[in-house]
Amino acid sequence: MVLLNLIAIYSMLCIVTKIAIAQPVPYEFNLNINNNFNLNFELQPDGLIDHPENPKDPSHGEPSHGGDDDDYDDPTLPRAYKKNPKLFNLHKEMIHIESISGQEYEMSYYLINYLRKEGLNIELIPTPDGRNNIYAWYGDSKSTKVLLTTHFDTVPPFFEYRAARDEEDRIYGRGANDDKGSIAAQLIAAEELLKAGEIGKNDVSFLFVVSEEVGGIGMRSADAYLKEHGVNWTTVIYGEPTENKLAVGHKGIYYFDLGVTGIASHSGYPELGIDANAALVDIMYDLNHYKWPSDKLLGETTINIGLFEGDYGVQV
């Protein structure tokens, strides 16, 4: 048995059995995520969430909610820190928390505490495997004009926060860009606009999801749950690194596996067997050279063959 794992990145057509191929499709900003859900986590009287198997870590569990100007000389902070201490502290604290896909508990704990302390209402959307997406809103309505959403899981490996303090004033650390930078920007921007009277409490809500980097179970669970409960928005803004440019769409993604079963024989007697590897090589060639659809906005269909596995030895 030979297994070909194809990740067809950014597409719209499916070829069954877990091979994914497709055409780029403009992103649906309403996302079909229109719903609501019930809190499946118990809140303590002080509004913080605790867990008997995960005692609070003073460095991660409780958000600092900004800092003071004395922190500006801290070499671990970027030079731009003084412009918005709360923004940079929130960003730094989140990067300190390891939240590789499937291991997001501590990060969800941190976000829930932060949102509660900021006075937001919170509901959690469970995934089938027991993790939680977070939905939050300021006012008395879960349906708002704008939804700000992104994910709080990261790809591996985890590495710690570091501010270069060079000419570009770069910040390093897993999730600094994708996507804890977006979480910090969304939360602080909304808070500042609300305090300035530019928006009202029923204008904006937040959805932060798990497992965007692997399989998308977080957003798919949120989609199904929110549809069922009828939460609506006029506009959805998804935070992702886009080189500081406004993106109006992105490609979709499909994952497929293709298995081919052959008949084993010694390489000296190929007529006695069926070579599954050779069959898959031919299939991969055809997939890579097929004229897949393209899109004026999103460009060509992209195909990635991420895993190729075959059994037996080199002489079989």
Buried (B, 14 or more C-beta within 10 A) or exposed (E): EBBBBBBBBBBBBBBEEBBBBBBBBBBEBEBEBBBBBEEEBEEEEEEBBBEEEEEBEEEBBBBBEBBEEEBBEEEEBBEBBBEBBBBBBBBBBBBBBBBBBBBBBBBBBBBBBBBBBBEBBBBBBBBEEEBBBBBBBBBEBBBBBBBBBBBBBBEEEBEEBBBEBEEEEEBEBBBBBBBBBBBBBBBBBBBBBBEEEEBEBBBBBBBBBBBBBBEBBBBBBBBBBBBEBEBBBEEBBBBBEEEEEEEEBBBBBBBBEBBBEBEEBEEEEEEEBEBBBEBBBEBBEEBEEEEBBEBEBBEBBBBEBEEBEBEEEEEB
